[in-house]
Amino acid sequence: MKAQQLAAQLYTVRDQMKTPAEIVAGLRRIRQIGYAAVQVSGIGPIPVDELAQALRDEGLVCCATHEPGDELLNHPERVAAKLHQLGSRIAAYPYPGGVSFATLADVKAFARRLDQAGRAFRAAGIDFCYHNHHIEFQRVEGRLVLDVIFSETDPSHVKAELDTYWVQFGGGDPVAWCRRMKDRLPTLHLKDYVINAQNQVVFAEVGSGNLAWPAILAAAEDASCPWFIVEQDVCPGDPFESLRKSYQFLKAHTAP
């Protein structure tokens, strides 16, 4: 992993980037921390051309975006056009809101919709990824939902945006899943997993929790992952400071 492969997920700083002016200022702070790239997600409204210009002005790459699920499934051509404006080649499905996992047939039907969208994205030169949470680690008729999603889709149509925290929270092994997604892992979400003094599981800065980072990073590199994206859903204080702490830890694990 090289430093230029480290990205910040803007969802982390969503509350600080609600207006165009805040977005510009936030991108500047992220670049000053040292990140070379961002994933666009959760920020306030801004015209795509203005966002693209702000990224260029700060010397940041848009490595990927999150888009609304319905938009990804029903209008992949519109999403692809937006990503081309941003200079990005990766779109990720963020969360299966309103999707039923009640039966194996339901999950397979959802996988078919993902595959159809992914086919359109591939034709447009975009990698389409599925971002997991813990809910995909439930078993339906004896099978993990996440297993069904990736088994029932073409690897060239639907790739993985594994989230280390949510894999662990769901009872999975982040290292094993990185290995399983070899050559199917364009992005990896990095966030740590901590048990606090109240015996609650909480999000944490990378390197400050319980996850086995050397093994995870090595497995992702072996899987040919090009983007290592820091995301922290909830931060204890200033989320930019959380991004800085994660960056400092990861920078120490980068190659020259």
Secondary structure, DSSP 8 states (H G I E B T S, - for coil): -BGGGEEEEGGGGGGG--SHHHHHHHHHHHHHHT-SEEEE-S-----HHHHHHHHHHHT-EEEEEE--HHHHHH-HHHHHHHHHHHT--EEEE---TT---SSHHHHHHHHHHHHHHHHHHHHTT-EEEEE--SGGGSEETTEEHHHHHHHSS-TTT-EEEEEHHHHHHTT--HHHHHHHTTT--SEEEE-EEEE-TTS-EEEE-TTSSSS-HHHHHHHHHHTT--EEEE--SS-SS-HHHHHHHHHHHHHTT-B-
